[in-house]
């Protein structure tokens, strides 16, 4: 089997975590008899430094020709004062748009040994395993009209929350399909008591349910969902929701797990290249010091094997290797309890690699 992966390490700790995760990726592919062709390109601040733009056309062209992209992160203080269209984040937004990545998958997983890192009581979050699916290319962040204009002698800001039927249907199907492969529970989150767009959302999602008899569908208003996520998060299996609600709820879910360094993500298109990246940013405060936690990126590689490379057994092996390393007590500084020894980014990558190949 032959697969192609493009590495976009980007800026700051992106370089370090992608390097550690790439070794794990190569080993897992080899174990599965998969011949991985790996290439690398520029994005974000490092692309600006080299070419003057955050998403060079060579990077876009390379991304369109692979099965999956592994991204580290973009941005940092060095590029903060550039005009908006030249900022590193534009590189990432442009890539998501060009690849048509409409489904953002953010698992919130908390292995029992790390339960004390959560801001919630350990018993509420130990062995947490929920998946938030956020619609990524529609909704209020992209709706027109938008802007700020003068009306009746004062400035008025406005945005438009819009979803068409086909946008709702395709993200809902991702929700049903993934719920069917997990524990069979799908919760669709909306604000149908107030918003017409949410009423359409609920109607369309409900209409699909008979096609997925193994999935139990429920609906929840977004304000209640935020409350339930911190009250009893383990009641959820898969949550599917729109762009803005998903943006907020996935950050709430992230905090349930206590550490940004542990959270992977995937963004999928209807077909073609998938994008895999840790949820965290480029952490300029610790960049270049071998302090970053590479586990979010390594777990993102696991998602890559599951969703883009069609090798779920390799994904399971990576997830298990990470779980074992944590069970053995190894920690990077961000997840280590006070006074406990920690390992660096490279050493953590090697520990996962050793666990994987042994
Ligand atoms: P951040 O996620 O980079 O860092 C927040 C805090 O968490 C920092 O204290 C950092 O040291 C720590 N942290 C993050 N990842 C870690 C890891 N793997 N291991 C250990 N500690 C980790 O968020 P920020 O500080 O708000 O942003 C820094 C830069 O990253 C900004 O330029 C921002 O625009 C960019 N950013 C990029 C992305 C992306 O590329 N997807 C996402 C978020 C932020």
Boltz pocket constraint, residues with backbone or C-beta under 6 A from the ligand:
constraints:
  - pocket:
      binder: B
      contacts: [[A, 13], [A, 17], [A, 72], [A, 73], [A, 74], [A, 75], [A, 76], [A, 77], [A, 89], [A, 92], [A, 260], [A, 261], [A, 277], [A, 278], [A, 279], [A, 280], [A, 281], [A, 282], [A, 283], [A, 284], [A, 285], [A, 286], [A, 291], [A, 292], [A, 293], [A, 294], [A, 296], [A, 334]]
      max_distance: 6.0
